Amino acid sequence: MKKFLCFLSIFVLLVGTKAYAVKYDIKILNDIMLQDHVNEIGTRILNANKIDVRMVFIYSKDDKLLKGEPSLTKRQIIIYDKDIQHASDDNEIAAFLSREICKTAESYSGQLKGIVGAAQVKFAPKKYEIFFDKRAVDLMVTAGYNPLALITYMNKTYPQKRYDTFVRTNLTSVRLANIYEYIYTKYPSFLANNTYISNPYYQNFLLTSINNRQKLQQKIEKGSKENIKYE
């Protein structure tokens, strides 16, 4: 009886260890596949837009390992789980990566081999946010991605603050309105043939942006070229 129990214990231990190893291997394989997929999308954006400066994409589950703005200091783009866990398709992953590529590319220009530019982006992001949003739209379109995914991605991942005064960032609603206007003006075909029209997050954007879109419509009807003060 004792021998049987001993054998049973060893058997359970071996089976359990093997099961854990298989589960762990699958986890590693999933991470590798995700890293490869991010590399593929990111490199496609770089090549399509002929971005001739080096940058790499690093997927990391642990956001405690890579704090700060490594994309600006080391010219590498860090993608955490929280960055893409809400991405529903490749277009939304491309939306996130396109903005990060814009930020990283900025670290190659300006004084002291981009150090000054990187510092400005890091410590005064409000000035650059909308510029990077619009530039990201350009990168996505050139690479063959749907720029409306930038709206759906941001609408479900970026919180809405009460005020944008005395803070370092713009209201998300203001950024979304500017992105919509930019697409409406420069890439109207994506709105005319809107494949995201039934997307619940795009529908939510339409619901919450009625006032801002009315302001855009008034601007168009007047033929004005003045910047709209979105809210």
N, C-alpha and C positions, 0 to 999 in steps of 0.2 A: 504493500500500500504506500509506504514511504517513497519507494522508488518511482511508483506511478505519479505521485504528487510532484516529486522532483522533476520528472520528465515533463509533466504538464506545465509546470512553472517555466521551465526553459523554453518549451514550445510557444507559450503565450508571449514570453519576452522577445523571442526571435520574430514572431509574426508581427508583434506591435512595433518593433524596431524597423522591420521591413516596410510596414505600412507608413510609418512616419517618414522614412527615407523617400518612399514613392511620392508622398504628399509634398515633401520638401523639394524634390526634383521638379515636380509640376509647378511649384511656386517659382522656382528659379527659371524654368522654361517660359513661364508667363511673363516674367520680368524681362527676359531676353527678347521675347517677341515684341513686347511693348516698346523697348528701347529701339529695336530695329524699325518698327513702324514710325516712331517719332523721327528717327534719322531719315527715313525715306521721305516723309512729308516735309521736314525742314530743309533737306538738301534740294528737293524739288523746287521749293520757294526760292532758295538761294540761286540755283542755276537758271531758273526761268527769268529771274529779275537781274541776272548778270551781276550779282553782288560779289565784287572781287576782293573781299577781305575775309580772313579766316575766322570762323567761329564753330564751336562744336555744341552738340546737344547731349545733355546728361540727364537720364531719368533716375530719380532718387526717391525712395519711399520715406526716408528719414529727413524731415525738414530741419532737424536740429543740427545736422552735420554741416549744412551749407547756409549759414545765415547771411544777411546783408544783401548786396547786389552783386553777386559774383559775375553776372553777365556783363557788368560794366567794368569790373576790375580785372577779370581774367579772360574776358571775351568768350565766355562759355555760357550757354543758356541752360539753366537748371529747370527741370520739369518735375514737380512733385505730384503726388497722387491728388492732392487737393486742387491742382491746376487743371487736371483733365478728367477728374472723376465725374464731372457733370457734362463732359463733351459727348454729344449724342452721335456724331459722325466725324468723318475726316475733315469736313469743312470747318467744324468748330475747333478741332485740334489745330488746323491751319490758321484759324483766327487768333488763337492764343500765341502760336509760334511767330506769326507775322509781326505782332506788336513787339515781342521780345527781340526779334531780329532787327527791327527799327531802332530799338534802344541800344542794342549792342553795336550796330553799325555806327551809331553816333559816337561811340568811344574810340573810333578810329580817326575822327576828324577834329580839327581845332588845335589849340596850342598844347605843347608838351605831349605830343603824340596821343592826343585825345583825353588826357587826364582832366583838363579843365572842362571839356564838354561832358565827360562822364560825371564829374562832380556836380555840374549844373543840373543834369537830368536827375541825379539822386536827391539833391537837396532842394530843388525847385521843380518838382514833377508837374505841378499845375500848368506851368508854361508850355510844357511839351506834350501833355496827354492828348489833347485834341489833334495836334499835328501828327503824332504817332498813330492815332486812330485812323486818320485819313490816309496816311501813308500805308498802313496795314491793308486797307481796302485795295489800294493799287497793287500791292504785292500779291494779294490773294487772286485778284482778277487775272493778272499776268500769268500766274501759275496754274490757272484753270479751276480755281475754287470759287464758291458762291459767297460774295461779301456780306450777304444778309445773315450769314452764320455768325458774323461778328456781333450783330445785334442780338441774336438769340442766345449766344454764349454769355455776353455781358449781362443781359437781362436776368439771367438765372444765377449768376455768380457774383455780381458786384452789388453790394448793399447801397441803399439810398440814405444819404445823410440829410439832416434837416436844413443845414445852411452850408454855403461854400465860402463864407466870409471868415477870414482868419484861420483857414485850414490850408493844407498843402495840396489838396486835390480838388477837382471839379465835381459837381454833382453828377451822378451817373446818368440822370435824366437829361442833363445838358449834353453830355458826351454822346448819348444815344441819338439825340435829336440832330446833332451835327453830323454823325455818321449817316443817318437817314437822308439828310439834305445832300450830303456829298454823293451818295449813291444815286439819289433822285436826279441830281444835276449831271453827274459825269457818266453814270452807268445805268440809265433808265431801263434798259432791256431786262435787268434783273427784277425790276418791279413790275414791268409789263408782263413778264412770264414768271411770276413769283411761285417758285416751288416750295417756299416756306409759308405760304398763305394759311395753310391748315395747321401749321406747327403751333402748339399751345403757348409756347414762350413768345413766338412772334405775335400771336393774337393778344397776349397779355401786354406786349409792347404797344400795339395799336390802341388798346384800351387805356393805357396809362399815359399815352403821349398825344392825346386828342388836342389839347391846347397848343402844344408846340407845333404840331402838324398844321393846325389852323393858321398859326403865325407864318409858316412856310408858304401856305397857299395864298395868303394875303400878299406876301412878298412877290410871289410869282405873278399874281394878278396886277400888281402895281408896276411890275417890271423893275423893281428896286434891286440894287446891288449892295445895299448896306447889310452889315452883319446883323443877324437876328439875336436879340437878347432872350435866349431860351431859359426856361426855368426847370 
